[in-house]
Amino acid sequence: MKDILAFIDAAIELENTLSGLYAYFSNRFPDDFIFWDQLRIEELNHAALLGTIKNLSKVNLFPEGLVLEDLDAYERNIRLINGNMNEPDIPDRKAAFEFAYQIENSAGELHYQNKTLQENPDEITRIFITLNGKDRDHAKRILAYQSPESTRI
Ligand SMILES: [Fe+2]
């Protein structure tokens, strides 16, 4: 039997780790504080929501496909994030945007993201999407925020 609880815990750890990265970015780049701090809060919300609905897995009601069934992939990403929270790896704000975009498009985050966009969701997934609210589209928002048209840059 696959250990769905272990996958959910790994997913929660990834969300918390990513929240930590955004806290780091918000402190490193004060001009972008509001942007990174908002993402930090949303990642914490992702972790909390996963924790809230974790017990659904015990009655086989956890939304199908919400977490990646690959502990190694989660661990790789968590290590990568933790290993990049330093000036040599993130020399400037451009590098911060690029790294955040890369992580938001990586395995575990993408799973979560895709679930928030699922069309014709089943009942449980619909509730998940409602609870997740507007805390989504991170990759898109990172691109939009740093685009040349953005007045912030
Ligand atoms: Fe997330």
Residues whose N, C-alpha, C, O or C-beta is under 5 A from the ligand:
A	BS01	LIG	E15 E43 H46
